[in-house]
Amino acid sequence: MALNATIYKVELSVSDMDRHYYETHKLTIAKHPSETDERLMVRLVAFALNAHEQLEMTKGLSTDDEPDIWQKSLSGEIDLWVALGLPSEKVVRQSCSKSGKVIVYPYGGRVAEIWWDKIKGATTRFDNLEVTAFSDADTSALAKLASRAMKIQVNIQDGDMMVSVDENIVYITPVQWKGAA
């Protein structure tokens, strides 16, 4: 018997001083049965880092031809492709050809570092690719904040993030491994 997705209701308030973006997004997120709380929270943090009125969650894990998050133009072109985890070099290459900008957010500590060492040479030709990593400690702390109904406040300043759910606060420092040109 197939397992069903778990639905999460999230009110995500983003105060991004770096981009001068201040909005609240009401999100209904389907958490795939194989998705961990850690990945779900990384998805929300990635959404906050790129928050925009046209940014949206996709089917994610349940489909191979969509990223986890994307932003499309009014005419349907993909302006931003956001992938989480450790995509293959082939997936990165295909993503870069489909979108104006691609951001990959690897996480998982040493495993993510090994992944990057393996594919970084093949990514130098992609001017529209950005790779920004989260530390294992940061994502583990985020996972502990996950619940089915969340009010999340994310403050971003000078590239650092403060994520708060209720009285719990996690400070995150994303590390850019590759910047887009």
N, C-alpha and C positions, 0 to 999 in steps of 0.2 A: 504494500500500500504506500502510495506517495505521501510524503510529508508536506504540509501546507506551510506557507510563509507566515511569520508572526508579524503582526501590524504594530508599528510604533507611531505614536502621535508626538510630534516634537514642535515646540515653539522655540525657534532659534533667533535670538536677538544678536545682531552683529554690529559692533562699533569698531570700524576699521579706520583708525586715525591715519594710517599710511595712504589709503586710497580715498579718504573722506567719504566713506560709505557707512550709512547708519540706517538700518532697516530691521524689521522683524519678519521672519518667514515662518508660516505655519506649514509644516511638512507632515505628510503621511507616508511612512516608509515601510516597505515590505522587506522584512529580514528573511533572506533565503535560509532554508533549514541548515545548510552547510556553512553559513556565515557566522563568525564569532562576534561577541560583543565588542571585542577590540576592533575588528574591521568595520563594524557599524559606526563606532565612534570616530574612527579615522575618516570614514565617509562624511560624517557631519562636520568634522574639522576642515576637510578639504572643501566642502561646500562653503563654509564660512570664509575661508581664505580667498575664494573666488566669487563670493556672493554678488549677484546681479539679478535684476528683475526677470531676465530671461533664462537664468540658470535653472536646470532641472535634473532631478535624479532620473536614472533610466532603469531598465530592467536588470542591469548589472550582471550578477552571476548567472542569471538564467538565460542569457543570450551571449553569443560570441562576437556579434558584429556591432555591439554598442559598448561605449565606455561605462564607467560607474556614474559619471556626471557629465552633462554636456550643456553647451549654450549654442543655440542656433540663431541665425539671423532671421529677419522677417521673411526673407525669400527661401529659407530652408537650408542654407549652407551651414555646415558645422564650423562655428567660430572658435570654440574651445572644446577640447576633448580631455577629460580628466580620468586617469586610470590609477587604481590603487594596487599595491602589492608589487609583484615581480613579473611583469609581462615579458614574454620572449622577445628577442630582437626582431623577429618577423612581425609580431603584433605591434611593436613600437614603430617599425618602418611603415606598416599599413596605416596606422593611426596618423602618422605625420603626413601621409599623402592624402588623407581624407579631411583634414582639419587645418584651419589657419594657425592654431596654436595647440600644442599637446603638453600637458603636465602629468608627470608620473610621480606619485607619492609612495615610494617604497618604505616598508617598515619590517621589523623582524630582527633587528640587531645584526649580528654577524652574518646571518644568511643574506640579508639585504646588501651588505658590503661585498660579499662574494658575488652576488648577482651583478652588481654594478661593475666590479672589476672585470667580469666576463664580457659584458656587452658595451661598456663605455667607448671602446675603440670604434665600434660599428655605428655609434650615434653621433660622431663628430660632424657628419655631413648634414645633420638635421638642424637648421637654424631656428626652426619653430618648436624645438623640444626643450622643455625644462624638466629637471629632475630634482625634487626636493624631498629629503628624507626626514623621518621622525625616529627618534631614539626608542629603543625597546622599553626603557623606563617610562617615557612619556606615554606611549600607547598602552602599556600595562595599567598605568594609573587612570587613563581615560576609560578603559574597559570597566573599571569598578564603578563608574558613574552611570552606566547604562541602566535604563528602566523603560518600561513600556509607554509611560507618559512622562515627558521631560520638558522642563523649561530651562533652556541653556542660554547663558550669556557668554558671548565670546568678544573679548577686547583684543585688538591687534594694534601694536605700536612698535615701530622700529624693527619689524619682522618677528617680534616675540608675541606669544599668545597667552592669554589668561582665559581658561575655560572654567565656568562655574555652573554647577547644577546644585540647586538648593544651597546648603552651607559648605559644600565641597568645592575646592578649587584645585585645578591642575595647571601648572605653568609649562608651556611648551615652547621649545626653541627649534623651529624647523631649520634644517641644514641644507643649503643649496649645493647639490653636486654638479649640476650643469644648468647654466642660464640660457634662455632663448636669446637669439641675436637681436 
